[in-house]
Amino acid sequence: MSPASERNRTDSAMDRYYSLTQHPVLTEKGSDDIHTRNAYHFRVPTDAGKVEIRQAVETVFGVRVQSVNTIKVLGKIRRRGYAVGAKPDWKKAIVALHPDDSLDVF
């Protein structure tokens, strides 16, 4: 394999990792989790797996991940007059870090 093709492969992996960790979810429960469990919440693509999320957080932020929990959040039904629609479904990842590590992003 040529060095250029290997570099493109790692660049696409890094792009995927950055897209996985791009959207933090800031809520009261999430803020409480940061202080009590050292856990951070992220909005991730629906096709992302736990192993991939773990690798992304460890690579991008340089921390040790203890556990990853994922939740599929169903979109809410919305109404405007007689028209009915729905927000899209999305996935949330709760990433618990090693007690000695922390993220300065939040």
N, C-alpha and C positions, 0 to 999 in steps of 0.2 A: 504494500500500500504506500502510495507516495505521501510525502510530508504535507503537501497542500490538501489532499483529500482528508487526511487525518485531522488537520487543523480545522477544516470546514465541519467535520463531524463533531469536534469538541466545541466549536463555536455554536453550533445548533443546540448542543446539549446545554451550554451555558445560557443561551437565549430561553430555552424551556425552563431552566432553573429560575431565572429572573422573573419569568412570567408567573411562576408558581408562588413566589414570595412578594409579589408586587402590591397586593391589596390587603393590608391589615384590616381587621374588623375591630373597631373601637366602640365598645359598649360598656355599661356598668359591670356586667358579669365578667367581661374580658379584662377590665382594669383590676377587678378583684382577683382574678386568676393570676395575673402578673405578680401581685404582691403575696398571695398565699401559696400558690403551687409552682410559681415560676413558669407559667404556661402562657403561650401567645396564640392568638386567633388569627387565621388568614382565610381569605376567600380564594378558593382555588378552582381550576377548571373541573368540570364534572367527570372527566376521564382520568384524573390524576389518582394515583394509588398511594398508599401509605409509605411504601419504600421509596418511591420517587420524591415524595414530599420531604421525607427524612434526609435524603441525599441533597436536595435542593437547599434546605435550611443549613445543613452542615457545611456545604460548599460555599454558599453566598455569604453567610455571616460568620463562618469559622467557629462554630460552637458545637457542643456535644448534645445530641438529642436523646432524651430518655424514652419518650413514648410519643406516638402520634395517634390521635383519635379523629375520625372523620364523621361528618353529619351531612346527610342530604336534606337540604332545606327546600320544601315545596313552595312554589310561588303563590302569592295571594291572588284571589279572585277579585277583580276590580270592576266596578260598574260606573257608567256615566250615562244616566238616562236609561234608555232601553238597551243600549249596547253593553255587552258583557265581554270582558277580556281577562287575561291572566298575566301576571308577572312571570318571568322565566324562573325555572328551578335553578338552584345553585348549590354548591358544596362548600362546607366550612371545615377547616382543619384546625384542631387544637393541638399545638406542639408544645410538649413539656420538655424543658431543658434540664441539664445537669445542674445541681444546686450551686455550683461554683460559676456557672456561665449566666450571662444576661444579654439582652439586645438593647442597644441604645436607640433603636429606630422609633420606639414608642415614647 
